[in-house]
Structures are given as structure tokens and as C-alpha cells.
Amino acid sequence: MTPLLERLGLRALHRVDPEAAHGLAIRALRAGLAPAPGPQTSARLHTTLAGLDLPNPVGLAAGFDKNATAIAPLSRAGFGFVEVGAATPLPQPGNPRPRLFRLTEDRAAINRFGFNNEGMEAICARLSRRGTGVPVGLNLGANKTSKDRAADFARVMTAARNHVDFATVNVSSPNTEKLRDLQGKAALSALLEGVMDVRGATPVFLKIAPDLSESEIEDVAEVAQNSGVAAIIATNTTLDRTGLASAHAGEAGGLSGAPLFERSTRVLARLAGLTDIPLIGVGGVSDAQTAYAKICAGASALQLYTALVFGGLGLVREITTGLDALLARDGFASVAEAVGSKREDWL
């Protein structure tokens, strides 16, 4: 697909309901109507994360391909790795519509999906049939009506462990009532112990919220270190609404996109000083400069999602190309050399 066709496609999608537009985007991917340049790589961009070999450090965040129906085209879209899900043990419809809002003025989105997905059996069946390509991981979730949400994470891990390259414990979504309570020190430690007991050889990542206090960030770092977590994803969406211009600013749910950049990057930099666990920077990555800033703040890799709503999949290649140039400009021979090089700027 040419850049012009992609821009026209994005313009058309922005004329329809955001959730309907997302469904159309997934269908277009499956039909081959999207850029498929393959992952861009170079000696500078090639990196490793938690034992995973990444052609570049730019990944797709969970939530875009909730049901793992577009793994093959996404693996060819330029990403260095892809995360699908979240998956819960049982299928669930999620929260009532409307539950996704496009904040164009703010280059942001608010969602309150509530872990809508087809359940772990359907999702893991698709993961078991995926071909070779970039590393693919699954975001683990818990059912809204579950009486033991910690056990739900272990159930999904058991089902997925032989079909993924990594799995992410997601206790940071604001859209399932009291889910974020599992980020507390004791609860998180017990939850991670249950997941680690059944993970086999699969690396386990932990995704945290951007709205944690300083002491809560310290607790997360300590628990993650003690639990053997392979990477921390910082961060999920925020409940903060400071400075938004859109008419949708008051909608309930998690805010993602450009307004999250500073908040999430400060949490990332703080974590980088508390643990030697590799970090994945998420939140407001929209171009090569914001991607590079995350790396310099302490991220070994990145993920994006909301920026694709406004820039399309062609943005992935723009970011990787620009990131390569920025690393070269500053004399870094690799991503790893740049990690944390300007962390103090964010403290």
C-alpha cells in the first residue's frame, strides 16, 4: 500500500465509529490491504530483550489484535515483536458500547473495553497455528466475574505457554473493577508466584500503570525482581485527564496516546534506577524522537498502538528508520548502548 492510499484509508476510517473502524482495520490487515515491508533491521536496531532476538526494538502493544486473528500480517508490518490479547480464561463481551473514543485534538484515545475477547481456548488455538516470524507474546487477563482473578492469570499462562515467545501479566488496566488492586505488594507477589510456577520456559513480563506513587513503584520493582520477571512494561493507560482539549475528555476509561508520554516516561526512568530488569517503554510513542527518548530514559524496547490510529502502519517504518538515524547521530553502535543514557533528564 502506498503512503497516499494509507492516508486516504485513515481518513475514511476516521469518519466512522472508532470501534467499528478498528474492526475494519483488522479485516483490511487480514485481506492484505496494509503495508507489509517486513521488520526493518540494522546492526544498530537489532537487539535482544529477555532472551528474545528482535530485529528492531519497536513492538506492537496488546489491545490492537485482541483475539490473535491478524498475527501474520502484523508480523510483516515492520514491528520487531508483537503482543496480542488480552486473553481471559472464559470469553467475555466487555463493557457496553460506546467504549472507545478518538481524541483527535489531543492525538489520544480513551477506552473502557473491559477485556473483551473470545477466551483463551480460541486465542491459544490461533497462536498454536502461527508461523515463524518476529517474537509474539500474549497479554494475560482475568475475567470480570472471576472469584479468583490471580488464578485466572495462571490458567491463561498454562494454556498459552507452549504457543508464545513471552507472556505479559496485565494488572494495570483501569477498565476491570479492582484489577489494579493486584498491583499491591502482597497481592502482586502471590499472583506472580502462581504464574511463574506454570510458565515453563516462557519469559513473563509485567505491565504496570502510570498512576502509581513513588512508594508503589518501589514495591513493584522489588516484587518483580524477587519474582523473576523478565521485563516490565511501563506503562498502561492513565486515569489522568490534565490538559485535554477534546470533547471526549470526560469519558471514563484509560487514556492513551500523546498526553501519556511524559507521565509514562517518568515512571520508566524511575524504574530504571530501581531495578536491572529490562524495561519496555509504552505511552505516547508517536515518532522517532519519542521512541528515542524512551530508550534514553531506560527502555530496552518500545511498544505503540494509539499513534497508529493517526499515523497508520506506515508509521512503524518511519519510527525505525528515524531511530536508526538518531542512534547513529549520537554515536551509539546499538540500542543497548543508548539505554538510560539520559535517564537523569526525567527525574
Residue pairs with C-beta under 8 A, 6 or more apart in sequence:
1 9
1 33
1 34
1 35
1 314
3 314
6 34
6 35
6 312
6 313
6 314
7 312
9 28
9 33
9 312
10 310
10 311
10 312
13 21
13 24
13 25
14 21
14 102
14 104
16 24
17 98
18 98
18 100
18 101
18 102
18 109
18 309
19 97
19 98
19 99
19 100
22 64
22 100
26 65
26 69
26 70
28 34
29 70
29 73
29 74
29 77
30 69
30 70
30 73
32 73
34 73
34 77
34 313
35 77
35 78
35 312
35 313
35 314
35 316
35 317
36 73
36 76
36 77
37 76
37 77
37 78
37 317
38 76
38 78
39 55
39 56
39 75
39 76
39 78
39 79
39 80
39 134
39 320
40 55
40 56
40 78
40 317
40 320
40 321
40 324
41 55
41 56
41 80
42 56
42 324
43 333
43 334
44 324
44 327
44 328
44 332
44 333
44 334
44 335
45 55
45 56
45 57
45 80
45 320
45 323
45 324
45 327
45 335
46 53
46 54
46 55
46 56
46 334
46 335
47 54
47 56
47 57
47 80
47 300
47 301
47 334
47 335
47 336
48 54
48 336
49 57
49 81
49 231
49 278
49 280
49 300
49 301
50 166
50 203
50 205
50 230
50 231
50 278
51 203
51 230
52 81
52 135
52 165
52 166
52 203
53 135
54 80
54 81
54 134
54 135
54 301
55 80
55 134
56 78
56 79
56 80
56 320
56 323
57 80
57 295
57 299
57 300
57 301
57 302
57 323
57 335
58 78
58 79
58 80
58 291
58 301
58 302
58 303
58 304
58 316
58 319
58 320
58 323
59 79
59 80
59 81
59 82
59 83
59 280
59 301
59 302
59 303
59 304
60 74
60 77
60 79
60 81
60 82
60 83
60 303
60 304
60 305
61 83
61 282
61 303
61 304
61 305
62 83
62 84
62 85
62 86
62 139
62 168
62 170
62 207
62 305
63 85
63 86
63 111
63 113
63 139
63 305
64 74
64 84
64 305
64 308
65 71
65 74
65 82
65 84
66 84
66 85
66 86
66 116
66 117
67 84
67 117
67 118
67 122
67 123
67 126
68 84
68 85
68 123
68 126
68 127
68 130
68 138
69 126
71 82
71 84
71 126
71 127
71 130
71 136
72 130
72 131
72 133
74 82
75 82
75 133
75 134
75 136
76 133
77 313
77 316
78 313
78 316
78 317
78 320
79 134
79 316
80 134
80 135
80 301
80 320
81 134
81 135
81 136
81 137
81 165
81 301
82 134
82 135
82 136
82 137
83 136
83 137
83 138
83 139
83 166
83 168
83 303
84 123
84 127
84 136
84 137
84 138
84 139
85 117
85 123
85 138
85 139
85 140
85 141
85 168
85 170
86 115
86 117
86 139
86 140
86 141
86 170
86 173
87 117
87 119
87 120
87 123
87 124
87 138
87 139
87 140
87 141
87 156
87 160
88 115
88 117
88 119
88 120
88 141
88 142
88 143
88 152
88 156
89 119
89 120
89 142
89 143
89 146
89 152
89 155
89 156
89 159
90 119
90 143
91 117
91 118
91 119
91 122
92 114
92 115
92 116
92 117
92 119
92 143
92 144
92 145
93 116
94 113
94 114
94 115
94 116
94 117
95 112
95 113
95 114
95 116
95 175
99 111
99 112
99 113
99 114
99 253
100 109
100 110
100 111
100 112
100 113
101 109
101 110
101 111
101 246
101 248
101 251
101 253
102 109
102 248
102 309
103 109
103 110
103 244
103 246
103 248
103 249
103 255
103 257
104 246
104 310
105 245
105 246
106 244
106 245
106 246
106 249
106 257
106 258
106 259
107 257
107 258
107 259
107 286
107 306
107 307
107 310
108 244
108 246
108 255
108 256
108 257
108 258
108 259
108 260
108 306
109 255
109 256
109 257
109 306
109 309
110 248
110 249
110 251
110 252
110 253
110 254
110 255
110 256
111 175
111 237
111 253
111 254
111 256
112 174
112 175
112 251
112 252
112 253
112 254
113 175
114 144
114 175
114 176
115 141
115 142
115 143
115 144
115 173
115 175
115 176
117 123
117 141
120 155
120 156
120 159
120 160
121 159
123 138
123 160
124 138
124 159
124 160
124 163
127 136
127 138
127 160
127 163
127 164
128 162
128 163
130 136
130 163
135 165
135 166
136 164
136 165
137 164
137 165
137 166
137 167
137 168
137 205
138 156
138 160
138 163
138 164
138 166
138 167
138 168
139 167
139 168
139 170
139 207
140 153
140 156
140 157
140 160
140 167
140 168
140 169
140 170
140 195
141 152
141 153
141 156
141 170
141 173
141 176
142 149
142 150
142 152
142 153
142 176
142 179
143 149
143 152
144 176
144 177
146 152
149 179
149 182
150 182
150 187
150 190
150 191
150 194
151 194
153 169
153 191
153 194
153 195
154 194
154 195
154 197
154 198
156 167
157 167
157 195
157 198
157 199
157 202
157 204
158 198
160 167
160 202
161 167
161 198
161 199
161 200
161 201
161 202
162 200
164 202
165 202
165 203
166 202
166 203
166 204
166 205
166 230
166 231
167 195
167 199
167 202
167 203
167 204
167 205
168 204
168 205
168 206
168 207
168 233
169 191
169 192
169 195
169 204
169 205
169 206
169 207
170 207
170 236
171 179
171 180
171 182
171 183
171 188
171 191
171 206
171 207
171 208
172 179
172 180
172 183
172 207
172 208
172 209
172 235
172 236
173 179
173 180
173 236
173 237
173 254
174 180
174 209
174 236
174 237
174 239
174 253
174 254
175 253
175 254
180 209
181 187
182 188
182 191
183 208
183 209
183 212
183 216
183 220
184 219
185 219
185 222
185 223
188 219
188 220
188 223
189 223
189 226
189 227
192 204
192 206
192 223
192 224
192 227
192 229
193 227
195 204
196 204
196 227
196 228
203 230
203 231
204 228
204 229
204 230
205 229
205 230
205 231
205 232
205 233
205 280
206 220
206 224
206 229
206 231
206 232
206 233
207 232
207 233
207 234
207 235
207 236
208 217
208 220
208 232
208 233
208 234
208 235
208 236
208 267
209 235
209 236
209 237
209 238
210 234
210 235
210 236
210 237
210 238
210 240
210 260
210 263
210 264
210 267
210 283
211 238
211 239
211 240
212 220
212 267
214 270
217 267
217 270
217 271
217 274
218 274
220 232
220 271
221 232
221 271
221 274
221 275
221 277
222 274
224 232
224 275
224 277
225 275
225 277
229 277
230 277
230 278
231 277
231 278
231 279
231 280
231 300
231 301
232 271
232 275
232 277
232 278
232 279
232 280
233 279
233 280
233 282
233 303
234 264
234 267
234 268
234 271
234 279
234 280
234 281
234 282
234 283
234 299
235 260
235 263
235 264
235 267
235 268
235 282
235 283
236 254
236 282
237 253
237 254
237 255
237 256
237 260
238 254
238 255
238 256
238 260
238 263
238 264
238 283
239 254
239 255
240 255
240 263
241 249
241 250
241 255
242 259
243 259
244 255
244 259
256 283
256 305
256 306
257 284
257 286
257 306
257 307
257 309
258 284
258 286
258 306
258 307
259 284
260 283
260 284
261 283
261 284
261 285
261 286
261 290
262 284
263 283
264 281
264 282
264 283
264 284
265 281
265 283
265 284
265 293
265 294
265 297
265 346
266 346
266 347
268 279
268 281
268 294
268 297
268 298
268 299
268 346
269 297
269 298
269 343
269 345
269 346
269 347
270 346
270 347
271 279
271 298
272 279
272 297
272 298
272 340
272 343
273 298
273 343
273 347
278 300
278 301
279 298
279 299
279 300
280 299
280 300
280 301
280 302
280 303
281 294
281 295
281 297
281 298
281 299
281 301
281 302
281 303
282 302
282 303
282 304
284 290
284 307
285 291
285 294
285 302
285 303
285 304
285 307
285 319
286 304
286 307
286 310
286 311
286 315
287 307
287 315
287 318
287 319
287 322
288 318
288 319
288 321
288 322
288 323
288 325
288 326
289 322
289 326
291 302
291 304
291 319
291 322
291 323
292 322
292 323
292 326
292 327
292 338
293 342
294 302
295 302
295 323
295 335
295 338
295 339
296 338
296 339
296 340
296 341
296 342
296 343
296 345
297 340
297 342
297 343
297 345
297 346
298 339
298 340
298 343
299 339
300 335
300 336
300 339
301 335
304 315
304 316
304 319
307 315
308 315
308 316
311 318
327 333
327 334
327 335
327 337
327 338
330 338
332 338
332 341
